[in-house]
């Protein structure tokens, strides 16, 4: 349980610092894309982090993600400068697209197309309520 809470604290730290790096240090590096760090998953030994991104206002999100991946070492260097005194090692990082919003929209779309008839009220149910 201690490792779980340690991982959560570390992932929160990484999420906060990476968000600031994308906002301040690399604000114009990826065009007009608005990059949000939605989740950070850290390995139990804290040596590897999976960073999930939401890319808004990007003309081509997959191309923007590829640009981010190409600049991974630069991003990791900025991260090391920020957290280097707090941690023993700066984790290896990998970026992934967070498709939660797309999946939610797809589910909403499917649900809106369903033809669900209204529930019929039973006479017995009405009598039992009184």
N, C-alpha and C positions, 0 to 999 in steps of 0.2 A: 504494500500500500504506500510506503514511503516513496518508492520509485515512481509510482503513478502521480503523486502530488508534485514531486520534483520535476517530472516531465511536463506537467501542466504549467508550472511556474516558468520553466525554461521556454516552452512554446509561446507563452504569453509575452515574455521578454523579446523573443525573436520576432513575433508578430508586430509588436509595437515599434521595434527598431527598424525592421524592414519596411514598414509603412512609412516611417519618417525618411528613410533612404530614398524610396520611390517618390515621395512628395518633394523633398528638398534637393538631394544630391543629383537625382536623375529625372527631374521634373520634365524636361523637354527631350529626353533621350528616346522616347518611344512615340513621338508624334503627339497627337491630341488625345491619345488613349488615357482614360481614367482608370488607374490600376488600384485594385483593392485586395488586400491580403485577407482572404476569408477564413483560412484555417492553416495552422501549422502543426504537423505531426512529427514528433521527435522520437528517435529510437531510444530504447532503454538505457544505452550507454551514452546518450546525448551527442553522438558523433555524426549523426545524419538527420537531416530535417527535410520533410516533404512540405513544400509551400504551395497552397492552393490559391489561385488568383481568379478574380473576377475582372474582366476587361470590358469596360463600357466606353462608348464613343470611339471604338476602334473600327476602322473600315474593314479590317481583316484580322479578327482575333487570333487565328492560328498563326498568322505571319508575325503578329506582335509577340505572341508567346515564344516563337522561334527566336526572335530578336533578343528577348529577355534571356533565353537559354544561352545564346551566344555570348552574352555579357555577364554570365554567371560568376566568373572569377572576379570581375570588377565589383559586382554586388557583394560578393563574399568578402572582398578586401574592405569595403566600406563597413560591412557588418563587423569584421574583426577590429577595425578602428574604434567602433562604438562599444563592443562588449568584451574586448580582449583582456581588460583588467579584471573583469568579473568572472570569467570562465577559464578553465584550463585549456580547452581546445575550441576553436571555431568550427562548427559542424560543416560537413559537406552539405550542399543544398541541391535540391532538385525542384523544378517548377512544374506545376500541373494546372490545367484549366479546371476551374470549379464550375461544373455544369448544373448545380442545384437549381438555379433560377430557370434554366432551360427545361429541366425535367418538371419543375412545378408548373410552368406554362403549358407544357405538353399534357400533363395530367388535367389541368383546368380545361384545356381545349377538348380533350376526350370526354370529360364529364359534362361539358356544355353541350356536346353532340348526342348524349344519351337521351333516349326518350323514356323517361320514367313516369308511369302514370301515377296520379295522386293516390294516396292510401285510402281505401274504402273504409268507411266507418261501419262497424257492426252494431246492430241494434242491441245485442247483449252487452256490449261494452258501454253503451250509453246508459243502460239500466243499472249497471254495477257502479257507475260513478256517483249516482245519487244516493 
